[in-house]
Amino acid sequence: MNSGASTPGGSPANHPDVLVLGGGLGATALVAALRGGGFTGSVTVVCGEDRMPYDRPPLSKELFDRDEPAGLAEQFSLSPGDAAWLTGRRATAITPAAGGFRVSATDAVGDVHSLDAPVVVVATGVRPVVPVEWSGVRTLSTWEDARALRAALAPGTTLAIVGAGWVGLELASAAAAAGVRVTVVDALDRPLGTVTPPGVGARIAGWLAAAGVAFVPGGATAAGAATVTLADGRVLDAAVVVAALGARPATAWLPAGWLTGTGHVLVDGVGAVRGAAGAFAIGDCTAVDGRADQHWNAAVAAAERCAAAILGHVPPPPRPSVVFSTMYGHSVDMVGRADPHADVIWREDTAGGWTALLTRDGALVAGMAVDRPRDVAALRRILARDRPRIDPGLAANAVRPLTVAPA
Ligand SMILES: Cc1cc2nc3c(=O)[nH]c(=O)nc-3n(C[C@H](O)[C@H](O)[C@H](O)COP(=O)(O)OP(=O)(O)OC[C@H]3O[C@@H](n4cnc5c(N)ncnc54)[C@H](O)[C@@H]3O)c2cc1C
């Protein structure tokens, strides 16, 4: 694979047919989908990080198991020459230019490089949210973050994680398994409380308790390198403090007219930016028709639809959102639009697996499957329909396949 870091100004790499900004999952999946669809033009990828694209899910799940990041080029079977990868450069401005767009990209020593292309795809992802006054608090978003955390955590070390979302819970799981003494603080009274109803959160809280992870509800009002101030005024001391509060789009450098109020690039179903012909955006930095979906499968699906649009092919149909996770010895898949206010139908098997079927007004909106891969496949199929109905009595029987209710 061509690192491209030494590509000189004025080289063909600076005048590609397709210019991709952001060297992560969406960018890699886009290059793979373009080449898989027969694209023979030139592609350049401006990669903000100083390394080739890598996969982020293992950063939390395999924190203590990896000496090298999980490269994405291999995972997507890319060949050298599929794209020029300009690592260590950040896009800082984009303007309309004759026949397309001009992008300014800044390298590590501050030199600015200009790139021109008729088609530009923004795939710059997100940055973790940390209140500005929380000085010294760590995050887990990049390989460098993971490496620094691994070095700081040893058996017996105390770790406080603020935020019981997916990343916070996975980090807690990996750290506890490695003998780290972990406390998770969250504003809500249960883990995953922003996406799952109370009964589901209570089960996940049970996993934390069984793993020796302390859960503190009520939230944090302040945090520093070695302290977290809880809502009731108590101060929690920890050798390492991590904020896992979610993430915001890395889009501040884009034209304001492309962005929603939350900073997401507003795009249609194939990633096209309204009012900017030739501009596309995919992945975590986007809101598709106003909805953000910051997950692995969504980024790959968006890349495939975008590539089809660039190639003039019919895009694949939208698929239901699927978030996968592994934590506390369980395989967890959330299919569909998670909803903390949904009603729950439980499907439980005798081996300890369960699926929480989330319904609203009688229609299935999502399902969280724990150690139930067959339910994941069924949920993907069922949730591809519009407002599917299920029979609560039949659906609760985990021995029967999950199906829609007979009409
Ligand atoms: C620790 C962790 C665990 C995760 N686990 C899961 C999981 O289990 N399941 C799941 O579904 N999802 C998971 N995710 C989310 C998943 O990794 C993302 O949804 C996915 O990576 C999104 O792809 P993307 O291309 O939009 O962004 P990214 O893969 O984040 O890539 C964006 C890239 O753009 C670069 N960039 C930013 N600004 C610029 C700029 N101005 N110029 C050039 N480059 C720039 C960034 O440095 C980054 O390398 C996890 C994320 C993290 C951080």
The ligand as an ORCA input file, in Angstrom:
! r2SCAN-3c Opt
* xyz 0 1
  C     -13.299      2.901     20.861
  C     -14.369      2.758     19.807
  C     -15.083      1.567     19.721
  C     -16.089      1.421     18.768
  N     -16.789      0.255     18.735
  C     -17.800      0.128     17.850
  C     -18.589     -1.069     17.826
  O     -18.346     -2.001     18.580
  N     -19.603     -1.151     16.945
  C     -19.912     -0.134     16.086
  O     -20.876     -0.251     15.328
  N     -19.179      1.002     16.074
  C     -18.133      1.156     16.943
  N     -17.407      2.309     16.946
  C     -17.751      3.368     15.990
  C     -17.118      3.107     14.624
  O     -15.748      2.872     14.753
  C     -17.397      4.334     13.756
  O     -18.801      4.402     13.547
  C     -16.680      4.310     12.416
  O     -15.281      4.289     12.591
  C     -17.091      5.532     11.589
  O     -16.316      5.631     10.428
  P     -15.938      7.077      9.850
  O     -15.159      6.839      8.610
  O     -17.140      7.924      9.803
  O     -14.994      7.716     10.959
  P     -13.588      7.218     11.453
  O     -13.390      5.776     11.241
  O     -13.470      7.741     12.842
  O     -12.536      7.977     10.509
  C     -12.456      9.371     10.439
  C     -11.009      9.740     10.160
  O     -10.961     11.083      9.659
  C      -9.861     11.739     10.228
  N     -10.078     13.186     10.165
  C     -10.783     13.978     11.014
  N     -10.740     15.258     10.590
  C     -10.008     15.263      9.454
  C      -9.620     16.282      8.556
  N      -9.998     17.555      8.717
  N      -8.844     15.943      7.491
  C      -8.466     14.658      7.289
  N      -8.799     13.647      8.127
  C      -9.571     13.952      9.187
  C      -9.839     11.194     11.643
  O      -8.583     11.430     12.232
  C     -10.142      9.722     11.404
  O      -8.967      9.000     11.157
  C     -16.375      2.492     17.880
  C     -15.647      3.681     17.961
  C     -14.645      3.818     18.914
  C     -13.885      5.118     19.014
*
